[in-house]
Amino acid sequence: MPGGTGRRLVLLNRDLRLHDHPALRAAGAGGVVAFVLDEELLALPTLGANRLAYLLEALEALRRACRGLGGDLVVRRGRLGEEVLALAGAAGASELHATRDVSAFARRRQQVLGELCSRAGCTLVLHDGVGIVPPGSLAPAGGDHYKVFTPYWRAWQEVPRRPLLRAPRSLAPLPDGLEPGRIPSLAELAGGGRQADPLGRRNVPPLVLEGPSPLRQPGGERAARRRLAAFAEGSAAYEADKDDLSREGTSRLSADLHFGCLSALEVEARLAERSPEYIRQLCWRDFFLSVTHAVPDVARRDYRERARHWRRDDAELEAWRGGETGVPLVDAAMHQLEAEGYVHGRARLVAASYLTKTLRHHWREGADHFLRALTDGDVASNSCNWQWMAGTGNDTRPNRVLNPERQARRFDPSGRYRARYGGGAGAP
Ligand SMILES: Cc1cc2nc3c(=O)[nH]c(=O)nc-3n(C[C@H](O)[C@H](O)[C@H](O)COP(=O)(O)OP(=O)(O)OC[C@H]3O[C@@H](n4cnc5c(N)ncnc54)[C@H](O)[C@@H]3O)c2cc1C
């Protein structure tokens, strides 16, 4: 990295798009765009096949888009620090640009990059871009973050938005000698060996992965933008339909937002006029990013210590995971998860309430299972929603229990959702 030619390296993470991308814009058309399949991330037990499949598709889509503009996407696999150092050296980079993130894992990653840059005499520039209002930028008087949604929502609406950024019109070709690297397939990652290394340099161990869900949503910026356009058409009905389990009334953009194939700011701009209720949901996402920014280990420990007595019963937990509790709406939610790598938000609440409040299993058991199985699995949204439902999080009514029968009568009165996902047709 030292002695760089002034070129900028953009290290992507979960910001896999060309539109409205502050780090990419700052690096300019001459920037080298790279992604590292980080060994440490690949080894996490909560990384499942659905998320990995979406990620690989998003990388393929981005590479196609970069090539269409004259540039490329460089892909490596290995230890983050070593790979970035090698890439920066090969690219002759003196600046490293990346998008700032909030989880404990992301913070460590940023720290590694910071240390690496200071050792190598290069500048690390972190940009906002995962949320609409940057996490950490809003705090009440006398506190470091909002602990309750409504005051956050009020303050959030008042924050001026930065202008949206256009996608680059062209990108420079890679510097001579810099190999783009292959994007391995999911099967290669699961099989290990040289094929799973983008440069075919070394044997890497296989990943422990169950197969992806048969009906999962394909990944990538192009697919995401198509979904956004289709949803925007009918989004005026969102408020009326969003809790109706039998309809496809929600956007299904959560994975696209998680991987940054869509900029949340752009989604807000597209939908602000048509669906104010939708904007409130996007604010929940920002709220939980802000909570996670303040409490980065929210995925592991109680946000609020409450005297909860959790039970441990492996057979019961297995039945919940497998959709075999005998409670139709809970089972339908878990079957939807298995089939699609996605669960309707209302059904997520019911499945989480049942596990934590009725069966009294620790919220982490549910959160880890969801994180591994969901394509949109997101540390901030997942952990904070689980804690919200378990009563250890930001809920102002920590003892609320959702009765699955009543929820089914109210949100799936025709029984269509339960019938579709094998949770007992027509039965409550
Ligand atoms: C137990 C539990 C676990 C969850 N885990 C995740 C997760 O891992 N990843 C994730 O993205 N969402 C999670 N959610 C939040 C929410 O259920 C999903 O974002 C939503 O159902 C995704 O479907 P959609 O895109 O059609 O949502 P829409 O109803 O169309 O909402 C639009 C967008 O707003 C955001 N949003 C909506 N509701 C919430 C919420 N409660 N919290 C945070 N953001 C929200 C999402 O980005 C979503 O895509 C979880 C909710 C619960 C109750």
The ligand as an ORCA input file, in Angstrom:
! r2SCAN-3c Opt
* xyz 0 1
  C     -38.526    -11.983     15.213
  C     -38.253    -11.051     14.057
  C     -37.061    -11.156     13.359
  C     -36.799    -10.285     12.293
  N     -35.620    -10.408     11.602
  C     -35.334     -9.561     10.597
  C     -34.111     -9.659      9.874
  O     -33.250    -10.490     10.161
  N     -33.913     -8.797      8.833
  C     -34.825     -7.848      8.499
  O     -34.605     -7.116      7.538
  N     -35.976     -7.717      9.180
  C     -36.263     -8.529     10.220
  N     -37.449     -8.401     10.889
  C     -38.315     -7.248     10.607
  C     -39.445     -7.474      9.590
  O     -40.228     -8.570      9.971
  C     -38.921     -7.674      8.181
  O     -38.055     -6.620      7.827
  C     -40.058     -7.670      7.154
  O     -41.040     -8.606      7.515
  C     -39.509     -7.977      5.784
  O     -40.527     -8.087      4.824
  P     -40.831     -6.916      3.811
  O     -39.589     -6.410      3.193
  O     -41.914     -7.400      2.916
  O     -41.375     -5.805      4.827
  P     -42.237     -4.497      4.572
  O     -43.468     -4.605      5.422
  O     -42.432     -4.244      3.136
  O     -41.343     -3.370      5.231
  C     -40.472     -2.546      4.484
  C     -39.101     -2.550      5.060
  O     -39.106     -1.923      6.331
  C     -38.184     -2.566      7.198
  N     -38.915     -3.116      8.336
  C     -40.218     -3.450      8.409
  N     -40.537     -3.886      9.629
  C     -39.405     -3.841     10.358
  C     -39.082     -4.164     11.699
  N     -39.972     -4.637     12.578
  N     -37.795     -4.015     12.096
  C     -36.859     -3.544     11.250
  N     -37.124     -3.208      9.981
  C     -38.372     -3.352      9.539
  C     -37.538     -3.689      6.399
  O     -36.336     -3.211      5.854
  C     -38.555     -3.933      5.294
  O     -38.002     -4.465      4.121
  C     -37.741     -9.277     11.951
  C     -38.941     -9.202     12.666
  C     -39.191    -10.071     13.712
  C     -40.474     -9.934     14.467
*
